[in-house]
Amino acid sequence: MENKEIIAVIDLGTSNLKCAIFSFDIGRLPKLIGFSKKKAKGIHNSIIVNINDAIDSVRSCLIEAEKKSQISLNKINVLIDPTEIVTTRLTKFKKTSGSKIEKNDVSFLLKEAKKQVELNDSRLSNIHIFNYKYVVDNKLFKDLPLNIYVDQFSQENVFLGVPKNILKNISEVFHSCDIEIGKFISCSYALGICCFNQDQIDYGCGIIDMGYEKTSLALFKDSSLVCASSFPIGSNHITKDISRGCYLSEIESELIKKDISITDSLDEELNENGFLSDKYFSETKFRKISSKFIKDIILARLDEILNKIFKEISCLQFESIKQNLIFVGEGSRLNDLKKMVKAKLSNCTFDTNLDNIKSFENIDRELLACYGAVKILTEGFASEAIAIPNKSQKDNNGFFTRIFNIFN
């Protein structure tokens, strides 16, 4: 991809691959010039489970997007959200004895934190690192405190790690397709960047993607990503629970899941005796199934999903995040989800309507993460540390010295 005005992104979703190619002019919004969507054969929850099928799926997705855009790609950025993603927060200190804080001090602490994280678990590779919090002589600073005389300085960093073997397998697939991976990007992180503005990210907010077979979340505070997590339970598990519990087909169960109200005592979907209407029995023989039984099935699984989400939020002890949540994905369309969330999380406000997003005009809701990735790649993110090579070292190994809010 020699043309610097072209950015390509592929989203390795649970059930589908989505490839988007954008043309980009500085000062203008990215323009979608090529898009394709294919079934994710050989890939499940961003993990390669069959390398030959994965190569065929990725190649087919890339070829279609290239044809539509009339561009031949040699580099692409990959959106992933494996359930094995790990968030680590680590604080490092340095005594300066009354001298100024310089860029080298920030770089040193970041290198030391990165080294410790890697020693703690050498199986992980960090795909994102954020500078989250600065404390200068026991005073909290929001921005990087350069050129300030201090006695002691500390900074907290947030690391997003993914098992190296997962990244190696993905790289092998794209290498077999003759295309280089530019950057791995957390899908939930990119979703948050697309859906929230800077004020919201500073105050505290969270994006929850209730997908087909997994749920992912990214939580932001003080202009930084503070937590990213994913677990293998999604809206399709509710469908399967109904199917197995009531001996219905998955098509029938999916329709019931989408139609039935969880909290209302009497629904149009039920007959006068409190049983499911015969309209749902398109593939199996009609029989009496209690509405309460259906609701109990849905509530049990939804309760499990929400408890996992709220446990992550509560562990951070940031009340402001609860006040600004956005639910996306298939699961966000469930009836009465808002009532359940408010019942479980006091003082919570959240939205499932994304029409108020002003970052991009007329964008496909399926491509929110792709647009977020483009924003990260072109504008950067204030607190994210970027790896660049240290030219002063003979081994030319990369270390983390560049911080967007220094150079922008």
N, C-alpha and C positions, 0 to 999 in steps of 0.2 A: 504494500500500500504506500507507494512513493508519493502520491498526491496527498499533501498534508491537510487538504480541505475535505477529505473523505474520512469518515469514522464508521467502522462496522462493529456491531455488537450482536452477540448470540446469547440467548437465555436458555440455560439447560434446566427446563422445568420438570415437574414430576411426570406429566403425561405428554407434553408437547415441547418441541424445540421452536424457538422464534428467533429468526435472524432479521436484523434491521440495518440498513445501510443509509447513512445520512451524508448529505453535502453540507458543508459548514463554511460560512463567511464570517469573518471577525466582525462583531458588532451586530450580527443578525441571528435570528433563531435558526436552529438546525432544520433542514428540510429532508423529509423522508423520501428517498428516491428508489428504494428497493426493500421488499418485505416478503418473507416466506414463513410458513408455519407447517411443521411436519410432526407426525407421531414420534415420540422419543423411544424408539426401539433400541434396546441394549443400554439404556440410561434410565436410572431410577433415583429420584431425589438428588440429582447432580452427581451421582456415582455411576461409574462404568461397570455394568454387570455382564455385558457380553461385548467384547471389543469389536468383533467383526460387524455385528448389527449396529453398534454405535457409529462405526466409520461410515457405514452405508447411510444411516439416518442423517448424520452431520453433513456428509458430502451432498446428499440430495437437497437438504435445506439450503446449503451455501450456493449450489448451482442455480436454484430457482431465484434466490435473491440477486445473484449476480446478473442473471438474464434480465430481470426486471429493471435493474439499475444500469445495465450495460457497462459494468465495471468488473474487472478481474481483481480479486482480492489476494493479497499475500500476507495480511496481518489482520487479526480480529481480537476484540476484547470479549472475555467470557464471563457471564453472570452466573454465579453459583450460590446455592444455599443448602449445603449438605447438613444433615442432622448432627454430624460430628463436629460442627464448628464450635470453637472454644473462645470465650472472651476472658482475657486476663487483664487485671488492673494492678499496676505496680508503681510504687513511689520510691524515688531515689533522692538522696540528700548530698549537698556539697557545702563545705565551709569555705567562705571566700575572704574572711578576716578583714572586712571593710573595703574590699576592692569592688570594681564594677562587674556586673553580670555581662558577659560577652557571649557571642554566638558559640564560641568553642565550649563554654560551660554547658549550654543547652545540648549541644551535640554530644558532649562527654556523658551526661546523665542519660541521654537517650540510648547511646551505645551500651552503657552499663546495664540498663534495664533490658534491652534486647538480648544481651548476652545471658543474663540470668534466666529470662523466659526460655531461651533455647536450651540452656542447661537443664532446666526443670523438666522439659519434655522435648527431646530431640526429634521426636516423630512428627512434630508440627512445623508447618511453614507459615509465617505471618503474611497474610495478604493485605492487611491494613494496620497501620499504627497511628494513634492519635495522641496529641499533646492535650491533656485534659485540664490539669489544674496546676497553678503555680503558687507557692507559698514563700514569701520573702520576709525574713525576720518575724515569723508568726503571723504575718498578714497575708490574706488571700488576694491574689491578683487574677483578674479575668484574662488580661492580655499578657503577652510575653514581656517580662520586665527587663528589657535590655538597657544597658548603660546606667544602671541604678546601683549606688553604693550599698552593700549589704554585708552582714556577717554570716548569714546562712541562707541557702537557697534550696528549694526542693521542687520537683515537678512530678506529676502523676501521669503515666502513660497508659493507654488502653490498646491492647493487642488483640487482633482477630486472627486466630490460628486455624488452619485446616490441615489434616493429616497429609504428609508429603506424598504418600502413595496414591491418594485420591487425585492430587494435582498431576502426578506423573502419568497416571492412566489417561486423564483428560488430554494432557499434552501429547501423548502417544497417538491418540485418535486424530487430533488436528494435524500432527506431523504426517500421518498417513494420508491426510487430505491435502498435503502440500501447502499448509497455511500456518503461519506463526502466531502464537498467542502474545498479544501486547501486554495485557494486564488481566488478572483475575479480580473480579469485583463482587462483593457481597450483594446479592439481589435485594435483600430487605433494606440494606443501607442505601442503595440506589433509589428504591421506592420512596424512602423517607426524604431524600434530597429533592425528589420530584414533587412530592406532595406538601412539604412544609416550607415556609419562608424562614429567613434568617432569625427574625424575632421569635418565632415559635421554637426553633432549634436552641436558641439561647435560653428561653424561659423554661423549656421542658416539654417534650412531646414523644409520641410513640406511634409507630406504624405496625399493624398486625395483619399479616397475610394468611387468612384461613383458606388454604388451598385444597386441592383434591385429596391428597394423601399425606400432607404435612402442614404444619402451622409454623410460620416464621415471624419473628418480631425484631424490630430495631428501635432502641430507645435513645433519645437525645437529651442532652442537658448542657448548659453553659457552652454552647457552640461546638459541642463534640458528640460523637457517638460514644455512649457509655456502656451499651450492652447490645449484643446480637445473639440470637438464639434460634434454634429450630428443633422441632420434635416430630416424630413420624405419626402424627394423628391429624386427620383432616376431615373435611365434610363427607367424603365418600365412606368413611367408617360409620357414619350415622346411617347412610343408605344400606350398608351391609348388615348393620345391627338389626334394622327393620326387616330386611330380607330373611335373615336367619331366624329371628325371633318369631316372625309371623308366617314363615314358609311362603313368601311372595317372591316374585322375580325382582331383579334389581331395577328394572324399568318402572314397575309399579311402586317399588319402595322409594325411588327417587321422586316420583310425582307426589307421593304422600308427604315426604320430607319437606318439599317446597310449598305445599298447600296448607298443611295443618297448622293451626295456631297453637303454640305451646302452652300459653297461659290462660286463654279464654276458656270459659266453662262450656260454652256451646258454640259450635262452628257450623258453617254451611256445609262443610265437608263431611259432616256426620249426619246420620239419619236421626229420626225423632227418638230412638231408643238409646242413643249414645254409642252407636257402632259406625264403623266406616261405611261410607256410601258405596253402592255397587259400581260406581263409575271408575273406581280404581282397579277393578279386577278385569284387566284387559287380557291377561295371559294365564291367569289361574281361576279356578272356580270360586264363585262368590261364597263367602261364609262370614259369620259374625266375628268381627275383631273389635274388641273394646277400645274406645278412644283413649281411655286412661292408660291402657297398656302401651299404646303407641307413644303417647306423651312421655311416659316413664322411660321408654327406650331412648327417645331423643334427648330428654333432660339429663339422663345419666351420662351419655357420651359428651354432650355439650358442657355439662358440669365439669367433666374431666379436663376438657380443652381449656375452659376459662380458668380453672384453678391453676393450671400450669402457667398460663399467661400472667395471672395476677401474682403468682409467687415470684416470678422474675421481677415484676414492677415493684412489689413490696420490699424485696431484698435491697433495692437501691435506696429506699427511704426518701424518695423525691416526690412529694405530694403534687408538685406542679405537672409531672408527667401524666398523672391520672386525669388532669383537667383538659388534656388535649390529645386524644387518641383517635386514630383513623383505622377502621377495619376495611380491608379489601379482600378480594378473592371470592370464590364460590360460597364459602361459609358465611360471609358477611351478609348474604341475601336471606338468611334464615329468618322466618317470622319471629317476632318478639325477642330478637337478640338484644336489642337495646334495653328492654325491660330486665332481662336477666343480668346484663352487665351492671346496670344501675343498682340492682338488688344486691349484687356481690361486692361492688366497689363503691363505697360512699364518696360523694363529691366528684363523681366521674362524669365527664362530658366527652362524647365521642360522636363521630360522623361516619356514615357509609356513603354519603353523597359527595362525589368528587367534582361536581360541576363548578365549585368555587375556586378550583386551581387555576391560577392566572399565569403560571410559569410558561406554559406553551398553549397555543391556540389550536383547537380542533384536532386534538390528538386521540388516537385509539387507546381506550382504557387498557387493552392488552399489552400496550407498549410503554406503560408508565415507567417500569424499571429500566427499559432501554433508553428512554429520554433522560432519566435520572443519571444513568451511566455517562451519557454524552455530556451532561452538565458537569459531572465530576471531572471528566477528562479534559474539558475545555476551559472551565472556570476554576477548577480546583476546589478544595474544601479547606477552610481557614485553619483547622487544627490538625489536618492530616500531614504526617511526616513522609517525605518521599525519598527513596533510596537513590543516591547518585554515587558514582565512583570517586574514591579518594585518590587523586592523581599523585599525591605526594608519597604514596606507598607503592613499593615495587610490585607487590602481588596484585595490585589493582583491584582488590576486593572492594565491594560496595559497603558504605556505611551511611547511617542516616544523619544527614546534616542539613538538608534543605527543608525549610518549613514555609508553607505557602504565605503565611501572614508576615513573613519577613520580606519577601521579595515582591509581593503584589503591591 
